Amino acid sequence: MAEVAIRATGLTKWFGEGETRTVAVNDVSFEAYFGEMLFVVGPSGSGKTTMLSMVSGILRPNAGKVEIEGKDIWSLSTNQIAEFRLAKLGFVFQDYHLFPRLTTVENVAIPLILQRRNWNEALAEARRDLKIVGLENRAELPPVKLSGGEQQRVAIARALVSRPDILILDEPTASLDGDTGRSILHFVRDEVLTDKRCIIIITHDPRIFEFANRIMNMEDGKLTNIEMVGGKAQGVAHET
Amino acid sequence: MFGILRIAYKLLVNDRAKFAALLVGITFAVFLMIQMTSLFAGVLNRASATVINIGAPIWVMDPAVQTVANTIPMPDFVLDEVRSIPGVNYAVPLFSGSGLAKLHDGTYQAVSILGLDDSSLFGRPHLLNGNIEDIFAENGFIVVKDSEFPKLENPKMGTEFELNDHRSKIVGIAEVATSGLFGIPTLYTTYNRARQYLPNPRFTISYILVEPKTATDVAPIAKKIQSMGYLALTKDQFMDKISNFYMYQTGLGVNLFLMTIISFIVGLSISGQTFYTFIIENLEKFGALKAIGAKSSELVSMILFQATFTAMTGFGLGIGLCAALIWLARLRLPDYAAIITYWNIGLAFIMVVVIAAVSSYVGVRKVLRIEPFDIFRG
């Protein structure tokens, strides 16, 4: 059996108080494993992003517990959570959030620089990861000179450069055409996913469901079901 | 931390339009602040030119004197009385007045005349040409070669002209530390010749210059002179008195103060607004950094570094621009009264620090409030 990367128990989050109180995530529990690509799907407003924000130490839950590699992250201080995220998690945001005033390689090096690594070493490692994503010849260009698919790959390289155990991708194909989106997912599945890495993808896009090992459906803040998909599972096969 | 600051630096300078706008704002503000205050410092320095050039440690005068040019003559017995005060090493009279020199083309030129004590010539200027003893020669005057010198048609050794209808002759050409405020040439002669050449009332001593035996004698001497009904001020006190007069009783100080404040507000507005826009445009990126794992303290240090770097660069450029303008102005206007002092620079520095602090405060508040969740949510 594969090792548990994330264990979420009874996660609940609401916004507002009294009559305006809205429950965004309601008592969600699940586990994510190393070696799998777990998709979180559901309609807009179903609580996917809120749930993953709590899982990744970005948004404090009102109730529940999140354990990453056995550590209860919400028992840590704010700075400790930031350090934990930097060391263990990699993020690919929906809008990429690349710095337009930095070169591509500098953008990729940011997590290493935040880890206080030497500037030149960080850039050397970033170049190595740009090569992995096939953009070594774009290293000195600003991100605005790259296509959407290339920017997505830069964002993935940035998320990977510090070698995190868990990678979270938010709507990775939302602003890409079908072919580019699929090529990105191929790349993530074939090059990024390893037995020692867990990848969680938030998506609306049914065209890429085939890449998932498991799909977690959410609706109205609740986890409705987790289903197995055929995809190339590298480590796990858990039944719902 | 160096790498984080390097990112901050690149984010700032690579946004050339905003960086240029920030620099222009701060440079312009510093330029105006230093220009205004240096102009004022120059005016004050020149207003105290005689005090600086004569260099006496203690100046005795009528209490109603406001500036060195506004003399109220004292009777001779005051000099004797001052000389008899314990702690006085020596005391000499100084005549300060103005006359009219008739130039060779028939026009008149106002001149400032300083009459030095005949026996000691205390306060004599440094001679470029001539011999100081020649001041005792018949009709002898020493002319100061400063920016006003050409107004006397660039006199040479031996040049003669009429001064208050008396024949006078240049026996020396001198230099002094500071030119006067009123844009007229300065002549030195002996105290007694000055009295002869210039119309004067019953009393003729403009100032009594005192050298105390020791520094501790200054206070008792001043007290004794006060009891005589006169005022004794050290060189610095007299300069302060003159400065205060121009600052508070002429409107000059208030106007320059207002201009300095306006410059500060202009600089604060331009740089504050531009920096705020810069932060707002990068706010999501700062939020992304927070989500990736940057601590709030690191983001704050990035913003503080950007504000400080911009402020210090603008500060340096502003000082350079001001110095260049003064230099250029002096090429055309040799008596342009502006000097950049440490005080001017210090004041401008404090104001720039305030501009940087206010600008970055707004940015820091924004960045501290941004939630990575908002970035995640898109």
Chai-1 contact restraints between the chains, C-beta under 6 A:
chainA,res_idxA,chainB,res_idxB,connection_type,confidence,min_distance_angstrom,max_distance_angstrom,comment,restraint_id
A,T49,B,F376,contact,1.0,0.0,6.0,A-B,restraint_1
A,T49,B,R377,contact,1.0,0.0,6.0,A-B,restraint_2
A,S53,B,F373,contact,1.0,0.0,6.0,A-B,restraint_3
A,S53,B,F376,contact,1.0,0.0,6.0,A-B,restraint_4
A,I58,B,A291,contact,1.0,0.0,6.0,A-B,restraint_5
A,I58,B,P372,contact,1.0,0.0,6.0,A-B,restraint_6
A,I58,B,F373,contact,1.0,0.0,6.0,A-B,restraint_7
A,L59,B,F373,contact,1.0,0.0,6.0,A-B,restraint_8
A,N79,B,K295,contact,1.0,0.0,6.0,A-B,restraint_9
A,A82,B,G293,contact,1.0,0.0,6.0,A-B,restraint_10
A,A82,B,K295,contact,1.0,0.0,6.0,A-B,restraint_11
A,R85,B,G293,contact,1.0,0.0,6.0,A-B,restraint_12
A,L86,B,G293,contact,1.0,0.0,6.0,A-B,restraint_13
A,F91,B,A291,contact,1.0,0.0,6.0,A-B,restraint_14
A,Q94,B,G378,contact,1.0,0.0,6.0,A-B,restraint_15
A,H97,B,K285,contact,1.0,0.0,6.0,A-B,restraint_16
A,H97,B,A288,contact,1.0,0.0,6.0,A-B,restraint_17
A,F99,B,K285,contact,1.0,0.0,6.0,A-B,restraint_18
A,R101,B,L11,contact,1.0,0.0,6.0,A-B,restraint_19
A,R101,B,N14,contact,1.0,0.0,6.0,A-B,restraint_20
A,R101,B,D15,contact,1.0,0.0,6.0,A-B,restraint_21
A,L102,B,K10,contact,1.0,0.0,6.0,A-B,restraint_22
A,P111,B,I292,contact,1.0,0.0,6.0,A-B,restraint_23
A,I113,B,G3,contact,1.0,0.0,6.0,A-B,restraint_24
A,L114,B,G293,contact,1.0,0.0,6.0,A-B,restraint_25
A,L114,B,A294,contact,1.0,0.0,6.0,A-B,restraint_26
A,W119,B,G3,contact,1.0,0.0,6.0,A-B,restraint_27
